[in-house]
C-alpha cells in the first residue's frame, strides 16, 4: 500500500511538471504542432492516471467493508451483536479495545478471535488513512481531467472519424481496383475479338481479290 502511494505521488508530481512546462511554452509558441501533441499526450495520461487511482480507491473501500463484516462476524462468535452504525462508531474511536470489552479470554478460540478483530481493525485504520491521503490527489487530478475532458473528447471524435474515413477510402480503393481489373479484362477480350475479326476479314479480302 505504501509503495503504491509513493509511486502515485511520483506520477502525480511528474504530470504536474509536464503541465507547468506546457503552460510556459504556450506563451512563447502557441501554434507549435509538437506542443499540441504533448498537450494531448499529457491529458490522456492524466485521465488514465485518475482512472487507475479511482479503481485503487474503490478496491480499498471494498476491502474495508469486508474487514468490517469480518469484525462483525467475529463479535457475533463471542456473543456480542452490533449494528452497522455501532460498528462505524467503534471504528471512529480508533481504539481496538472497544471491540473486546466483555470478551472472556478463557479459551484459545477466544484469544484467536480477539487477535483477528484487532488485526482487521488495524487494517481498517490503515485503509482510512490511505483514503484520506489520496483525497487531495483525486481532487487535483480530477479537476485537471475535467477541464481537459472536452478537448480529449473532440480529439477522440476526430480520430474516430478519421479512422472511419480511412476505412471507407480503403474499401472504395479496393472496389476501384476490382472494377479496374474487370475493365482491363474486358478491354483485352475486346482487343482479341477485334484481332480475330480482322484476321477473318483479311482472309476474305484475299480470297476475293485476284492476284493477292
Secondary structure by P-SEA (a helix, b strand, c coil): caaaaaaaaaaaaaaaaaaaaaaaaaacccccaaaaaaaaaaaaaaaaaaaaaaaaaaaaaaaaaaaaaaaaaaaaaacccccaaaaaaaaaaccccccccccccccaaaaaaaaaaaaaaaaaaaaaaaaaaaaaaaaaaaaaaaaaaaaaaaaaaaaaaaaaaaaaaaaaaaaaaaaaaaaaaaaaaaaaaaaaaaaaaaaaaaaacccc
